[in-house]
Amino acid sequence: MNQSAVFTADASPISAELPRISKRATLSVALWVFMLVAFALFGLFMAAYIMRMTGPDWSQLGMPWQLWLSSALLLAGSLSMQAATAAARAGSVTSSRQLLAAGGAFAFAFLLAQFWVWQVLLGMQVRTAGNPAGSFFYLLTAMHGLHVAGGLVCWLLAMRFSMRFTVGREGVGEIAWRIALCARYWHFLLLLWAVLFAAFGWLSPEFVRYICGIQA
């Protein structure tokens, strides 16, 4: 055997270390995945809503003015969260706390306004049984409200962290990325509500039948 053709393997251990994934990246990806799943869930219910509209027993609901109020409150909450993120990134911790608190307060007020809408509709004899439009309205707004309530839990955690936060100990970025995640979720809630609001207010059985080519 040609001795020059003999090769020796390096016996040194191969490092099995994988690159570390930061906590920020993990939570950011987790939030994106959650929002994608939630969007798909709402999409399925909206598809069922649209298909059900073509039924002969469908009676379109009126739009209580309180829905405009709740929409304005959710929009204000989303804008407050975005402003809180910008303030935190600029190093203005006090302003970011105040804006973060305002964003959560607007979201809580949104839930109260939605409850008010329910009371108005119940006073108009819109029940969960009898009119499928009413059933879908209560179902979809309740689902959205649960997502808002879940967001408020995360908001409380962010508020708790911001209250014990000091620049020298944690760094401005530690509070900024937490607020940024809240802001992203608030924007998502606003997008979902905009779709629901448009469906409740302007999507009619006649339009659905026309688009789908269904004869009345």
N, C-alpha and C positions, 0 to 999 in steps of 0.2 A: 504493500500500500504506500502510496506517495504521502510521506509525512507532511509535506507542505499543504496537502489538501485537507488536513485535519483541522477542524475549527473547535474552539472551546467556547462554551456559553458563559456569559457573565452571570455569576451566581448572586449578584447583589439583588436585594428585594425590590420588587416593583411597587411604587407608591400607589395605593388604592384611594388616595384622597380625592374627593370630588369637590368642585368649586362650591363654596358656600352660597346659599341663597338667602339674601337678607330678609328680615322680617317685613320690611316695607314692600319688597317685591312680592312676597308671598301673600300678604293681605291685599295688595292691589290686584293681583291675578284672581284671588278668591272672590273679590268683589265683582270683577268683570264676569266671572263664571256665574255667580249668583244672579246678576242682572240679566245675563243671557237666558238663563233658565226661567226667570220670572217673566221676561218678555215673551218667551215661547208659550208659557202658560197663559198669559193674557191673550196672546194671539189665538190660541185654541178657543178660548171662551168668546173672543170677538167673532171668530168664524161661526161658532154656534149661534151667536146673537144675530148675525147677518142672515144666516139660513132660516132662523126662526121668524124673522120679520116677514117672510113671504106667506106665512100662515094666515088663514082667514080670520082668526080670533085675535090678531095683533091690533092693539089700539095705541097709537103714538102718545107718549106722555108730554105734557107741557113742561117747560123749563122754568122752575122757580127762580126768582132773581137771586136767591141765596147762593145758587150755584156760581154765579158771577163773583160773588163775594169770596167764596171758598177758593175759586181759581186765582183771584187777586192775592189772597193770603199765601197760597202755595208759591206763586211767582215771587212774592216779596221774600219768602223764606229762601228760595233758590238764589236770588240776587244777594241776600245777606250772607249766605254761605260763601259765595264767590268772593265777595268783598272781604270776608274774614280770612280767606285763604291768601288774598293779595296782601292784606295787612300783616299777617304772620310772616310771610316771605320777606316783607320789607322790614321786619324786625320790630313792628309796633305791636307788642304783646297785649297791651291794654285794649287797644282798638279791636284786635282780633277776638279777644274774649267777649267784648260787648257785641260785636257783630255775630259771633257764634251763638251767643245767648239769644239774640234777636231772631236768628234763623230757626232755632228750636221753638221759640215762642210762637212764631208765625205758623210753624207746622202743627203745633198743638191747637192753635186757634182754627186752623184748617179742619182738624178733626171735629171740633165743636161746631163749626159751620156745617159740616156734613151731617152731623146729628140733627142740626136744626132743619136741614133739607128733608131728612127722613120724617121729622115731625110734621112738616108742612104737607108732604105727600100723604102721610097717614091721615091727616086732617081732610085731605081731598079724596079719601076712601081708596087710595092706591095701595093695594095689599100685595103680599107675596103670592097669593093664589087668585085666580080669576083672569088677570091680565098678564100674559107672559112678558110684556114690556116692563111691568113693575117688578116682576121676579128677577129679571136680568139686571135691572137698575140696582136693586138692593144687593144682589150677589156681587156685581162688579165693583160697586162703591165700597162694599164691605171688604173685599179682597184688597183693594187699593188702600183702604184705611189701615188694614193689618200691616201692610208693607210700610206705611208711614209710621205706625206705632213701633215697628221693629227698628226703623231708622232713628226714632227718638231714644231708644235704648242705647244705641251706639253714640248718639249725640251726648247723652248723659256721661258716658265714659270719656268722651273727648273733653267735655266741660270739666270733669273731675281732674283730668290730667292737666288741663290748662290752668286751673286754679292753684295747683301746687307746683307749677312750672316756674323755674327761674332761669334766666338766660345763661348765667355762668355755669350752672350745673348740667343742664340738658342740651343746650344749644337751640337756636331758633328753629332749626329744621325739624326737631322732634315734635313740636306742636304743629308746624306748618303742614307736614304730610298727613297728620291725623285729620286736620280740618279739611284738607284737600279731598280725602276719601269721603268725608261727610258731604262736601259740596258736590262731588261726582254723583253720589247716591241721590241727593236732593234734585239734581238736574234730571236724573233718571225718573224719579217720581213725578216731576213736572211733565216730562215727555209722555209718560203713561197717562197722566190725567188729561193732557191735551187731546190724546187720541180718544179717550172715553168721552170727554166733553163734546168733541166734534160728532161722535157717533150718537150721543144722546140728543144733541141739538139739531143736527142737520141731515143725518142719514135717515131717509124715509123708505117705507116699503116700496113705493112707486119707483124710486131711483134704483133700488136693489133689483126689482123685477126687470127694469129696463136694461141694466148692466148684464144681468144673468140670462136675459132673453126669455123670461117666464111670463106667460100670459096670465093676466089677473082673473 
